[in-house]
Amino acid sequence: MLNKIMYATVYVTDQDRALEFHTEGLGLEKRLDFPGPDGRFFTVGVPDSPVQIILWSHAAAAGQPGEAGAPDR
């Protein structure tokens, strides 16, 4: 049984813009911020809550339906 959530991932196309929206627009606080070989890793969260949201960089077309007639993977 699931009894605790620590992280949730939100895929974004522009990490800087997403960080600004989540902190200034929604009032979340920045928690972690580390550069890495696959891009920047950072999290935001509601003050006084242990849950953190990872704003992970993802290509704009990722997760979109393919073209009609495209082979399934």
Distance bins in CASP14 RR format, pairs under 12 A and 6 or more apart:
PFRMAT RR
TARGET T0000
AUTHOR 0000-0000-0000
RMODE 2
METHOD distances of the structure
MODEL  1
4 49 0 0 0 0 0 1 0 0 0 0 0
4 50 0 0 0 0 1 0 0 0 0 0 0
4 51 0 0 0 0 1 0 0 0 0 0 0
5 45 0 0 0 0 0 1 0 0 0 0 0
5 49 0 0 0 0 0 1 0 0 0 0 0
5 50 0 0 0 0 1 0 0 0 0 0 0
5 51 1 0 1 0 0 0 0 0 0 0 0
5 52 0 0 0 0 1 0 0 0 0 0 0
5 53 0 0 0 0 0 1 0 0 0 0 0
6 31 0 0 0 0 0 1 0 0 0 0 0
6 32 0 0 0 0 0 1 0 0 0 0 0
6 43 0 0 0 0 1 0 0 0 0 0 0
6 45 0 0 0 0 0 1 0 0 0 0 0
6 49 0 0 0 0 0 1 0 0 0 0 0
6 50 1 0 0 1 0 0 0 0 0 0 0
6 51 1 0 0 1 0 0 0 0 0 0 0
6 52 1 0 0 1 0 0 0 0 0 0 0
6 53 0 0 0 0 0 1 0 0 0 0 0
6 54 0 0 0 0 0 1 0 0 0 0 0
7 31 0 0 0 0 0 1 0 0 0 0 0
7 32 0 0 0 0 0 1 0 0 0 0 0
7 41 0 0 0 0 0 1 0 0 0 0 0
7 42 0 0 0 0 0 1 0 0 0 0 0
7 43 1 0 0 1 0 0 0 0 0 0 0
7 44 0 0 0 0 0 1 0 0 0 0 0
7 45 0 0 0 0 0 1 0 0 0 0 0
7 50 0 0 0 0 1 0 0 0 0 0 0
7 51 1 0 0 1 0 0 0 0 0 0 0
7 52 1 0 1 0 0 0 0 0 0 0 0
7 53 1 0 0 1 0 0 0 0 0 0 0
7 54 1 0 1 0 0 0 0 0 0 0 0
7 55 0 0 0 0 0 1 0 0 0 0 0
7 56 0 0 0 0 0 1 0 0 0 0 0
8 43 0 0 0 0 1 0 0 0 0 0 0
8 44 0 0 0 0 0 1 0 0 0 0 0
8 45 0 0 0 0 1 0 0 0 0 0 0
8 46 0 0 0 0 0 1 0 0 0 0 0
8 49 0 0 0 0 0 1 0 0 0 0 0
8 50 0 0 0 0 0 1 0 0 0 0 0
8 51 1 0 0 1 0 0 0 0 0 0 0
8 52 1 0 0 1 0 0 0 0 0 0 0
8 53 1 0 1 0 0 0 0 0 0 0 0
8 54 1 0 0 1 0 0 0 0 0 0 0
8 55 0 0 0 0 0 1 0 0 0 0 0
8 56 0 0 0 0 0 1 0 0 0 0 0
9 18 0 0 0 0 0 1 0 0 0 0 0
9 41 0 0 0 0 0 1 0 0 0 0 0
9 42 0 0 0 0 0 1 0 0 0 0 0
9 43 0 0 0 0 1 0 0 0 0 0 0
9 44 0 0 0 0 0 1 0 0 0 0 0
9 51 0 0 0 0 0 1 0 0 0 0 0
9 52 0 0 0 0 1 0 0 0 0 0 0
9 53 1 0 0 1 0 0 0 0 0 0 0
9 54 1 0 1 0 0 0 0 0 0 0 0
9 55 0 0 0 0 1 0 0 0 0 0 0
9 56 1 0 1 0 0 0 0 0 0 0 0
9 57 0 0 0 0 0 1 0 0 0 0 0
9 58 0 0 0 0 1 0 0 0 0 0 0
10 18 1 0 0 1 0 0 0 0 0 0 0
10 19 0 0 0 0 0 1 0 0 0 0 0
10 21 0 0 0 0 0 1 0 0 0 0 0
10 22 0 0 0 0 1 0 0 0 0 0 0
10 26 0 0 0 0 0 1 0 0 0 0 0
10 28 0 0 0 0 0 1 0 0 0 0 0
10 42 0 0 0 0 0 1 0 0 0 0 0
10 43 0 0 0 0 0 1 0 0 0 0 0
10 44 0 0 0 0 1 0 0 0 0 0 0
10 45 0 0 0 0 0 1 0 0 0 0 0
10 52 0 0 0 0 0 1 0 0 0 0 0
10 53 1 0 1 0 0 0 0 0 0 0 0
10 54 1 0 0 1 0 0 0 0 0 0 0
10 55 1 0 1 0 0 0 0 0 0 0 0
10 56 1 0 0 1 0 0 0 0 0 0 0
10 57 0 0 0 0 0 1 0 0 0 0 0
10 58 0 0 0 0 1 0 0 0 0 0 0
11 18 0 0 0 0 1 0 0 0 0 0 0
11 53 0 0 0 0 0 1 0 0 0 0 0
11 54 0 0 0 0 1 0 0 0 0 0 0
11 55 0 0 0 0 1 0 0 0 0 0 0
11 56 1 0 1 0 0 0 0 0 0 0 0
11 57 1 0 0 1 0 0 0 0 0 0 0
11 58 1 1 0 0 0 0 0 0 0 0 0
11 59 0 0 0 0 1 0 0 0 0 0 0
11 60 0 0 0 0 1 0 0 0 0 0 0
11 61 0 0 0 0 0 1 0 0 0 0 0
11 62 1 0 0 1 0 0 0 0 0 0 0
11 63 0 0 0 0 1 0 0 0 0 0 0
11 64 0 0 0 0 0 1 0 0 0 0 0
12 18 1 1 0 0 0 0 0 0 0 0 0
12 19 0 0 0 0 1 0 0 0 0 0 0
12 20 0 0 0 0 0 1 0 0 0 0 0
12 21 0 0 0 0 1 0 0 0 0 0 0
12 22 0 0 0 0 1 0 0 0 0 0 0
12 39 0 0 0 0 0 1 0 0 0 0 0
12 40 0 0 0 0 0 1 0 0 0 0 0
12 42 0 0 0 0 0 1 0 0 0 0 0
12 44 0 0 0 0 0 1 0 0 0 0 0
12 53 0 0 0 0 0 1 0 0 0 0 0
12 54 0 0 0 0 1 0 0 0 0 0 0
12 55 1 0 1 0 0 0 0 0 0 0 0
12 56 1 0 0 1 0 0 0 0 0 0 0
12 57 1 0 0 1 0 0 0 0 0 0 0
12 58 1 0 0 1 0 0 0 0 0 0 0
12 59 0 0 0 0 0 1 0 0 0 0 0
12 60 0 0 0 0 1 0 0 0 0 0 0
12 62 0 0 0 0 0 1 0 0 0 0 0
13 55 0 0 0 0 0 1 0 0 0 0 0
13 56 0 0 0 0 0 1 0 0 0 0 0
13 57 1 0 0 1 0 0 0 0 0 0 0
13 58 1 0 0 1 0 0 0 0 0 0 0
13 59 1 0 0 1 0 0 0 0 0 0 0
13 60 1 0 1 0 0 0 0 0 0 0 0
13 61 0 0 0 0 1 0 0 0 0 0 0
13 62 0 0 0 0 1 0 0 0 0 0 0
13 63 0 0 0 0 0 1 0 0 0 0 0
13 64 0 0 0 0 0 1 0 0 0 0 0
14 20 0 0 0 0 1 0 0 0 0 0 0
14 21 0 0 0 0 1 0 0 0 0 0 0
14 22 0 0 0 0 0 1 0 0 0 0 0
14 40 0 0 0 0 0 1 0 0 0 0 0
14 55 0 0 0 0 1 0 0 0 0 0 0
14 56 0 0 0 0 0 1 0 0 0 0 0
14 57 0 0 0 0 1 0 0 0 0 0 0
14 58 0 0 0 0 0 1 0 0 0 0 0
14 59 0 0 0 0 0 1 0 0 0 0 0
14 60 0 0 0 0 1 0 0 0 0 0 0
15 21 0 0 0 0 0 1 0 0 0 0 0
15 22 0 0 0 0 0 1 0 0 0 0 0
15 30 0 0 0 0 0 1 0 0 0 0 0
15 33 0 0 0 0 1 0 0 0 0 0 0
15 35 0 0 0 0 0 1 0 0 0 0 0
15 36 0 0 0 0 0 1 0 0 0 0 0
15 39 0 0 0 0 1 0 0 0 0 0 0
15 40 1 0 1 0 0 0 0 0 0 0 0
15 41 0 0 0 0 1 0 0 0 0 0 0
15 42 1 0 0 1 0 0 0 0 0 0 0
15 43 0 0 0 0 0 1 0 0 0 0 0
15 44 0 0 0 0 0 1 0 0 0 0 0
15 54 0 0 0 0 0 1 0 0 0 0 0
15 55 1 0 1 0 0 0 0 0 0 0 0
15 56 0 0 0 0 1 0 0 0 0 0 0
15 57 1 0 1 0 0 0 0 0 0 0 0
15 58 0 0 0 0 1 0 0 0 0 0 0
16 22 0 0 0 0 0 1 0 0 0 0 0
16 23 0 0 0 0 0 1 0 0 0 0 0
16 24 0 0 0 0 0 1 0 0 0 0 0
16 30 0 0 0 0 0 1 0 0 0 0 0
16 33 0 0 0 0 0 1 0 0 0 0 0
16 40 0 0 0 0 1 0 0 0 0 0 0
16 42 0 0 0 0 0 1 0 0 0 0 0
16 55 0 0 0 0 1 0 0 0 0 0 0
16 57 0 0 0 0 0 1 0 0 0 0 0
17 23 0 0 0 0 0 1 0 0 0 0 0
17 24 0 0 0 0 0 1 0 0 0 0 0
17 25 0 0 0 0 0 1 0 0 0 0 0
17 55 0 0 0 0 1 0 0 0 0 0 0
17 57 0 0 0 0 0 1 0 0 0 0 0
18 24 0 0 0 0 0 1 0 0 0 0 0
18 25 0 0 0 0 0 1 0 0 0 0 0
18 26 0 0 0 0 0 1 0 0 0 0 0
18 28 0 0 0 0 0 1 0 0 0 0 0
18 30 0 0 0 0 0 1 0 0 0 0 0
18 40 0 0 0 0 0 1 0 0 0 0 0
18 42 0 0 0 0 1 0 0 0 0 0 0
18 43 0 0 0 0 0 1 0 0 0 0 0
18 44 0 0 0 0 1 0 0 0 0 0 0
18 53 0 0 0 0 1 0 0 0 0 0 0
18 54 0 0 0 0 0 1 0 0 0 0 0
18 55 1 0 1 0 0 0 0 0 0 0 0
18 56 0 0 0 0 1 0 0 0 0 0 0
18 57 0 0 0 0 1 0 0 0 0 0 0
18 58 0 0 0 0 0 1 0 0 0 0 0
19 25 0 0 0 0 0 1 0 0 0 0 0
19 26 0 0 0 0 0 1 0 0 0 0 0
19 27 0 0 0 0 0 1 0 0 0 0 0
19 28 0 0 0 0 1 0 0 0 0 0 0
19 29 0 0 0 0 0 1 0 0 0 0 0
19 30 1 0 0 1 0 0 0 0 0 0 0
19 31 0 0 0 0 0 1 0 0 0 0 0
19 32 0 0 0 0 0 1 0 0 0 0 0
19 33 0 0 0 0 1 0 0 0 0 0 0
19 40 0 0 0 0 1 0 0 0 0 0 0
19 42 1 0 0 1 0 0 0 0 0 0 0
19 43 0 0 0 0 0 1 0 0 0 0 0
19 44 1 0 0 1 0 0 0 0 0 0 0
19 45 0 0 0 0 0 1 0 0 0 0 0
19 53 0 0 0 0 0 1 0 0 0 0 0
19 54 0 0 0 0 0 1 0 0 0 0 0
19 55 1 0 0 1 0 0 0 0 0 0 0
19 56 0 0 0 0 0 1 0 0 0 0 0
19 57 0 0 0 0 0 1 0 0 0 0 0
20 26 0 0 0 0 0 1 0 0 0 0 0
20 27 0 0 0 0 0 1 0 0 0 0 0
20 28 0 0 0 0 0 1 0 0 0 0 0
20 30 0 0 0 0 0 1 0 0 0 0 0
20 44 0 0 0 0 0 1 0 0 0 0 0
20 55 0 0 0 0 0 1 0 0 0 0 0
21 27 0 0 0 0 1 0 0 0 0 0 0
21 28 0 0 0 0 1 0 0 0 0 0 0
21 44 0 0 0 0 1 0 0 0 0 0 0
21 53 0 0 0 0 0 1 0 0 0 0 0
21 55 0 0 0 0 1 0 0 0 0 0 0
22 28 1 0 1 0 0 0 0 0 0 0 0
22 29 0 0 0 0 1 0 0 0 0 0 0
22 30 0 0 0 0 1 0 0 0 0 0 0
22 31 0 0 0 0 0 1 0 0 0 0 0
22 42 0 0 0 0 1 0 0 0 0 0 0
22 43 0 0 0 0 1 0 0 0 0 0 0
22 44 1 0 1 0 0 0 0 0 0 0 0
22 45 1 0 0 1 0 0 0 0 0 0 0
22 46 0 0 0 0 0 1 0 0 0 0 0
22 52 0 0 0 0 0 1 0 0 0 0 0
22 53 1 0 0 1 0 0 0 0 0 0 0
22 54 0 0 0 0 0 1 0 0 0 0 0
22 55 1 0 0 1 0 0 0 0 0 0 0
23 29 1 0 0 1 0 0 0 0 0 0 0
23 30 1 0 1 0 0 0 0 0 0 0 0
23 31 0 0 0 0 0 1 0 0 0 0 0
23 33 0 0 0 0 0 1 0 0 0 0 0
23 42 0 0 0 0 0 1 0 0 0 0 0
23 43 0 0 0 0 0 1 0 0 0 0 0
23 44 1 0 0 1 0 0 0 0 0 0 0
23 45 0 0 0 0 1 0 0 0 0 0 0
23 46 0 0 0 0 0 1 0 0 0 0 0
23 47 0 0 0 0 0 1 0 0 0 0 0
23 53 0 0 0 0 0 1 0 0 0 0 0
23 55 0 0 0 0 0 1 0 0 0 0 0
24 30 0 0 0 0 0 1 0 0 0 0 0
24 44 0 0 0 0 0 1 0 0 0 0 0
25 44 0 0 0 0 0 1 0 0 0 0 0
26 44 0 0 0 0 1 0 0 0 0 0 0
26 45 0 0 0 0 1 0 0 0 0 0 0
26 46 0 0 0 0 1 0 0 0 0 0 0
26 47 0 0 0 0 0 1 0 0 0 0 0
26 53 0 0 0 0 1 0 0 0 0 0 0
26 55 0 0 0 0 0 1 0 0 0 0 0
27 44 0 0 0 0 1 0 0 0 0 0 0
27 45 0 0 0 0 1 0 0 0 0 0 0
27 46 0 0 0 0 1 0 0 0 0 0 0
27 47 0 0 0 0 1 0 0 0 0 0 0
27 53 0 0 0 0 0 1 0 0 0 0 0
28 42 0 0 0 0 0 1 0 0 0 0 0
28 43 0 0 0 0 1 0 0 0 0 0 0
28 44 1 0 1 0 0 0 0 0 0 0 0
28 45 1 0 1 0 0 0 0 0 0 0 0
28 46 1 0 0 1 0 0 0 0 0 0 0
28 47 1 0 0 1 0 0 0 0 0 0 0
28 48 0 0 0 0 0 1 0 0 0 0 0
28 49 0 0 0 0 1 0 0 0 0 0 0
28 51 0 0 0 0 0 1 0 0 0 0 0
28 52 0 0 0 0 1 0 0 0 0 0 0
28 53 1 0 0 1 0 0 0 0 0 0 0
28 55 0 0 0 0 1 0 0 0 0 0 0
29 42 0 0 0 0 0 1 0 0 0 0 0
29 43 0 0 0 0 1 0 0 0 0 0 0
29 44 1 0 0 1 0 0 0 0 0 0 0
29 45 1 0 1 0 0 0 0 0 0 0 0
29 46 1 0 0 1 0 0 0 0 0 0 0
29 47 1 0 1 0 0 0 0 0 0 0 0
29 48 0 0 0 0 1 0 0 0 0 0 0
29 49 0 0 0 0 1 0 0 0 0 0 0
29 51 0 0 0 0 0 1 0 0 0 0 0
29 52 0 0 0 0 1 0 0 0 0 0 0
29 53 0 0 0 0 0 1 0 0 0 0 0
30 40 0 0 0 0 0 1 0 0 0 0 0
30 41 0 0 0 0 0 1 0 0 0 0 0
30 42 1 0 0 1 0 0 0 0 0 0 0
30 43 1 0 0 1 0 0 0 0 0 0 0
30 44 1 0 1 0 0 0 0 0 0 0 0
30 45 0 0 0 0 1 0 0 0 0 0 0
30 47 0 0 0 0 0 1 0 0 0 0 0
30 52 0 0 0 0 0 1 0 0 0 0 0
30 53 0 0 0 0 0 1 0 0 0 0 0
30 54 0 0 0 0 0 1 0 0 0 0 0
30 55 0 0 0 0 1 0 0 0 0 0 0
31 41 0 0 0 0 0 1 0 0 0 0 0
31 42 1 0 0 1 0 0 0 0 0 0 0
31 43 1 0 1 0 0 0 0 0 0 0 0
31 44 1 0 0 1 0 0 0 0 0 0 0
31 45 1 0 0 1 0 0 0 0 0 0 0
31 46 0 0 0 0 0 1 0 0 0 0 0
31 47 0 0 0 0 0 1 0 0 0 0 0
31 48 0 0 0 0 0 1 0 0 0 0 0
31 49 0 0 0 0 0 1 0 0 0 0 0
31 50 0 0 0 0 0 1 0 0 0 0 0
31 51 0 0 0 0 0 1 0 0 0 0 0
31 52 1 0 1 0 0 0 0 0 0 0 0
31 53 0 0 0 0 1 0 0 0 0 0 0
31 54 0 0 0 0 1 0 0 0 0 0 0
31 55 0 0 0 0 0 1 0 0 0 0 0
32 40 0 0 0 0 0 1 0 0 0 0 0
32 41 1 0 0 1 0 0 0 0 0 0 0
32 42 1 0 1 0 0 0 0 0 0 0 0
32 43 1 0 1 0 0 0 0 0 0 0 0
32 44 0 0 0 0 1 0 0 0 0 0 0
32 45 0 0 0 0 0 1 0 0 0 0 0
32 52 1 0 0 1 0 0 0 0 0 0 0
32 53 0 0 0 0 0 1 0 0 0 0 0
32 54 0 0 0 0 1 0 0 0 0 0 0
32 55 0 0 0 0 0 1 0 0 0 0 0
33 39 0 0 0 0 0 1 0 0 0 0 0
33 40 1 0 0 1 0 0 0 0 0 0 0
33 41 1 0 0 1 0 0 0 0 0 0 0
33 42 1 0 1 0 0 0 0 0 0 0 0
33 43 0 0 0 0 1 0 0 0 0 0 0
33 44 0 0 0 0 1 0 0 0 0 0 0
33 52 0 0 0 0 0 1 0 0 0 0 0
33 54 0 0 0 0 0 1 0 0 0 0 0
33 55 0 0 0 0 0 1 0 0 0 0 0
34 40 1 0 0 1 0 0 0 0 0 0 0
34 41 1 0 1 0 0 0 0 0 0 0 0
34 42 1 0 0 1 0 0 0 0 0 0 0
34 43 0 0 0 0 1 0 0 0 0 0 0
34 54 0 0 0 0 0 1 0 0 0 0 0
35 41 1 0 0 1 0 0 0 0 0 0 0
35 42 0 0 0 0 1 0 0 0 0 0 0
35 57 0 0 0 0 0 1 0 0 0 0 0
36 42 0 0 0 0 0 1 0 0 0 0 0
36 56 0 0 0 0 0 1 0 0 0 0 0
36 57 0 0 0 0 0 1 0 0 0 0 0
38 56 0 0 0 0 1 0 0 0 0 0 0
38 57 0 0 0 0 1 0 0 0 0 0 0
38 58 0 0 0 0 0 1 0 0 0 0 0
39 54 0 0 0 0 0 1 0 0 0 0 0
39 55 0 0 0 0 0 1 0 0 0 0 0
39 56 0 0 0 0 1 0 0 0 0 0 0
39 57 1 0 0 1 0 0 0 0 0 0 0
39 58 0 0 0 0 0 1 0 0 0 0 0
40 54 0 0 0 0 0 1 0 0 0 0 0
40 55 0 0 0 0 1 0 0 0 0 0 0
40 56 0 0 0 0 1 0 0 0 0 0 0
40 57 1 0 0 1 0 0 0 0 0 0 0
41 52 0 0 0 0 0 1 0 0 0 0 0
41 54 1 0 0 1 0 0 0 0 0 0 0
41 55 0 0 0 0 1 0 0 0 0 0 0
41 56 1 0 0 1 0 0 0 0 0 0 0
41 57 0 0 0 0 1 0 0 0 0 0 0
42 52 0 0 0 0 1 0 0 0 0 0 0
42 53 0 0 0 0 1 0 0 0 0 0 0
42 54 1 0 0 1 0 0 0 0 0 0 0
42 55 1 0 0 1 0 0 0 0 0 0 0
42 56 0 0 0 0 1 0 0 0 0 0 0
42 57 0 0 0 0 0 1 0 0 0 0 0
43 49 0 0 0 0 0 1 0 0 0 0 0
43 50 0 0 0 0 0 1 0 0 0 0 0
43 51 0 0 0 0 1 0 0 0 0 0 0
43 52 1 1 0 0 0 0 0 0 0 0 0
43 53 1 0 0 1 0 0 0 0 0 0 0
43 54 1 0 1 0 0 0 0 0 0 0 0
43 55 1 0 0 1 0 0 0 0 0 0 0
43 56 0 0 0 0 1 0 0 0 0 0 0
44 51 0 0 0 0 0 1 0 0 0 0 0
44 52 1 0 0 1 0 0 0 0 0 0 0
44 53 1 0 1 0 0 0 0 0 0 0 0
44 54 0 0 0 0 1 0 0 0 0 0 0
44 55 1 0 0 1 0 0 0 0 0 0 0
44 56 0 0 0 0 0 1 0 0 0 0 0
45 51 1 0 0 1 0 0 0 0 0 0 0
45 52 1 0 1 0 0 0 0 0 0 0 0
45 53 1 0 1 0 0 0 0 0 0 0 0
45 54 0 0 0 0 0 1 0 0 0 0 0
45 55 0 0 0 0 0 1 0 0 0 0 0
46 52 0 0 0 0 1 0 0 0 0 0 0
46 53 0 0 0 0 1 0 0 0 0 0 0
56 62 0 0 0 0 0 1 0 0 0 0 0
58 64 0 0 0 0 0 1 0 0 0 0 0
61 67 0 0 0 0 0 1 0 0 0 0 0
63 73 0 0 0 0 0 1 0 0 0 0 0
64 70 0 0 0 0 0 1 0 0 0 0 0
65 72 0 0 0 0 0 1 0 0 0 0 0
66 72 0 0 0 0 1 0 0 0 0 0 0
66 73 0 0 0 0 0 1 0 0 0 0 0
END
